């Protein structure tokens, strides 16, 4: 055991083969040891199987090649507290005049818990995104199968969804429709009747307006109020209702 200093973190000295030369009191406390291991004991005894394998297959080759390790994530084995997550730095040093490697470890319980929560949140987000993509694909397929032009406008009268038929009627691509205002689709002389229909829908009513474009047929569109789960108006649908 190292008696000449009391760092507030586990410190371990080993030779180039991983045999323990000395450890400080904090290392003993963290690992749940009542006495320092016998001289020549390999440091592997301080770790659970997965960390032992990682140590031998990756860390020692890196340390011998590069001369140092920085912020390596490992686990120590503790009889009292199970596995202890630690961040480990290692580099060359001397012990009683003999070349050695010094391992300094920082217990990382909070980081481990934080990373676990991040992984859960990421998995939840990925599952939600996958589910949302599936629902969106279903709704888009259903809207396309209806045979009628259909779009959804938010409270700012900007397009948040349009099916293929809607794009064909307005002669626009999906990229052009996404986020575009209804005013961008219409000739100025058509703004007034469509504005009346839009305002009616956003106040809870339903109104029909004629969509006219030069050289094209003139379908009628109903503006239908949309409400969210709380019953609050969140926009309106434009639904093709046929030719006048």
C-alpha positions in Angstrom: 0.0 0.0 0.0 1.2 3.5 -0.8 1.4 5.4 2.6 3.1 8.6 1.5 0.1 10.3 -0.1 -3.6 10.4 0.3 -5.2 11.3 -3.1 -9.0 11.5 -3.0 -9.2 8.9 -5.9 -8.0 5.3 -6.4 -4.3 5.1 -7.5 -2.5 1.9 -8.5 1.1 1.2 -9.4 1.9 -1.8 -11.6 4.9 -3.2 -13.5 4.8 -3.6 -17.3 3.1 -7.0 -17.0 0.2 -5.7 -14.9 1.4 -7.0 -11.5 0.5 -4.8 -8.6 3.3 -3.0 -6.9 1.3 -0.8 -4.6 -2.1 0.9 -4.2 -3.4 3.7 -2.0 -6.0 3.6 0.7 -8.7 5.0 -1.6 -8.2 2.2 -4.1 -8.6 -0.4 -1.3 -11.7 1.4 0.0 -13.3 1.6 -3.5 -12.5 -2.1 -4.3 -13.7 -3.2 -0.8 -10.3 -4.6 0.2 -9.3 -5.0 3.8 -5.7 -5.5 2.9 -3.5 -4.8 -0.1 -3.1 -7.8 -2.4 0.1 -9.8 -2.1 3.1 -8.6 -4.1 3.0 -9.8 -7.7 -0.8 -10.1 -7.9 -2.1 -9.1 -11.3 -4.4 -6.1 -11.4 -7.1 -8.2 -13.2 -8.4 -9.3 -9.8 -9.8 -5.9 -9.3 -12.1 -6.1 -12.3 -15.2 -8.1 -13.5 -14.8 -10.4 -16.5 -15.7 -7.9 -19.2 -13.2 -5.3 -18.0 -10.5 -7.9 -17.6 -10.9 -8.9 -21.3 -11.0 -5.2 -22.4 -7.8 -4.6 -20.3 -5.9 -7.4 -21.9 -7.1 -7.1 -25.5 -7.2 -3.3 -25.9 -5.8 -1.3 -23.0 -2.4 -2.9 -22.4 -1.6 -2.9 -26.2 -2.6 0.8 -26.3 -0.6 1.7 -23.2 2.5 -0.1 -24.4 2.2 1.4 -27.8 1.3 5.0 -26.9 2.7 5.3 -23.4 -0.6 6.5 -21.9 -4.3 6.0 -21.5 -6.8 8.8 -21.1 -10.4 8.7 -19.8 -10.9 5.0 -20.4 -14.2 3.6 -19.1 -13.8 0.5 -16.9 -15.5 -1.2 -14.0 -13.9 -2.2 -10.7 -15.2 -5.2 -8.8 -16.3 -4.5 -5.2 -17.6 -7.2 -2.8 -19.7 -4.6 -1.0 -21.1 -2.5 -3.9 -20.9 -4.7 -7.0 -19.4 -3.1 -10.1 -17.9 0.4 -9.7 -17.7 2.5 -12.9 -14.5 4.4 -13.2 -12.7 6.7 -15.7 -9.1 5.7 -15.9 -5.9 7.5 -16.8 -2.6 5.6 -17.0 1.0 6.5 -17.8 4.7 5.7 -17.0 6.2 6.6 -13.6 8.5 5.2 -11.0 8.0 3.3 -7.8 11.0 3.1 -5.4 13.3 3.9 -8.3 11.7 1.2 -10.5 9.9 1.9 -13.8 6.2 1.3 -13.5 2.8 2.4 -14.7 0.6 4.6 -12.6 -3.2 4.1 -12.9 -5.4 6.9 -11.6 -9.2 6.3 -11.5 -12.2 8.5 -10.9 -15.4 6.9 -9.7 -18.1 7.8 -12.2 -21.5 6.7 -10.7 -23.3 9.9 -11.9 -21.8 9.7 -15.4 -22.9 6.1 -15.6 -26.4 6.9 -14.5 -26.5 9.9 -16.9 -25.3 7.7 -19.8 -27.9 5.1 -19.0 -30.6 7.8 -19.0 -29.3 9.1 -22.3 -29.4 5.6 -23.9 -33.0 5.1 -22.6 -34.0 8.5 -24.0 -32.3 7.8 -27.3 -34.0 4.4 -27.6 -37.3 6.0 -26.7 -36.8 8.7 -29.4 -35.8 6.2 -32.0 -38.9 4.0 -31.2 -41.1 7.1 -31.3 -39.6 8.3 -34.6 -40.1 4.8 -36.1 -43.7 4.7 -34.9 -44.3 8.3 -36.2 -42.8 7.4 -39.6 -45.0 4.4 -39.8 -48.1 6.4 -39.0 -47.2 9.1 -41.3 -46.6 6.6 -44.2 -50.0 5.1 -43.4 -51.8 8.4 -43.4 -50.1 9.6 -46.6 -51.0 6.3 -48.3 -54.6 6.7 -47.1 -54.8 10.3 -48.2 -53.4 9.4 -51.7 -55.9 6.5 -52.0 -58.8 8.8 -51.3 -58.6 10.3 -54.8 -59.3 13.8 -53.6 -56.8 16.6 -53.1 -56.1 17.1 -49.4 -53.8 19.4 -47.4 -53.4 20.5 -43.8 -52.8 24.2 -42.9 -51.5 25.2 -39.5 -52.7 28.3 -37.6 -50.3 30.4 -39.7 -52.0 29.1 -42.9 -48.9 27.3 -43.9 -49.0 23.8 -45.5 -47.8 21.0 -43.2 -49.1 18.1 -45.3 -50.4 17.7 -48.8 -51.1 14.5 -50.7 -50.1 13.8 -54.3 -53.5 14.8 -55.8 -53.2 18.3 -54.1 -49.8 18.8 -55.7 -51.2 17.8 -59.1 -54.1 20.3 -58.8 -51.8 23.1 -57.9 -49.0 21.9 -60.2 -46.5 22.1 -57.3 -43.9 19.6 -56.0 -44.0 18.3 -52.4 -40.9 20.5 -51.6 -42.7 23.6 -52.9 -45.8 22.9 -50.9 -44.0 22.1 -47.6 -44.2 25.2 -45.4 -45.7 27.4 -48.1 -48.5 29.8 -47.4 -51.9 29.3 -49.2 -51.4 32.8 -50.7 -48.5 31.5 -52.7 -50.8 29.0 -54.5 -53.5 31.5 -55.5 -53.9 34.4 -57.9 -54.4 37.6 -56.0 -58.1 37.9 -57.1 -58.8 34.6 -55.3 -57.4 35.6 -51.9 -60.6 37.2 -50.6 -62.9 34.1 -50.9 -60.2 31.8 -49.6 -59.3 34.1 -46.8 -63.0 34.1 -45.7 -63.1 30.3 -45.9 -59.8 30.0 -43.9 -60.9 32.4 -41.2 -64.2 30.6 -40.9 -62.4 27.2 -40.4 -60.0 28.6 -37.9 -63.0 29.9 -35.9 -64.6 26.5 -35.8 -66.8 26.7 -39.0 -66.7 25.1 -42.4 -66.6 27.1 -45.6 -66.2 26.3 -49.3 -64.1 28.3 -51.8 -63.4 27.9 -55.5 -59.8 27.3 -56.6 -59.2 28.9 -59.9 -56.0 28.7 -62.0 -55.7 29.9 -65.5 -55.9 27.0 -68.0 -57.0 24.5 -65.4 -60.3 23.1 -64.2 -61.8 24.8 -61.1 -62.3 22.4 -58.2 -64.0 23.5 -55.0 -62.2 23.1 -51.6 -63.8 22.9 -48.2 -61.9 24.4 -45.3 -62.6 22.1 -42.4 -61.6 22.9 -38.8 -58.9 20.6 -37.2 -58.8 20.1 -33.4 -56.1 18.5 -31.3 -56.6 16.0 -28.4 -57.5 18.8 -26.0 -60.2 20.1 -28.3 -58.1 23.2 -29.3 -58.2 24.3 -32.9 -54.7 23.7 -34.4 -55.4 24.4 -38.0 -57.6 23.3 -40.8 -57.9 20.9 -43.7 -58.4 21.8 -47.3 -60.4 19.0 -48.9 -61.4 18.9 -52.6 -65.1 18.6 -52.9 -65.5 18.4 -56.7 -65.9 20.8 -59.6 -68.6 23.6 -59.5 
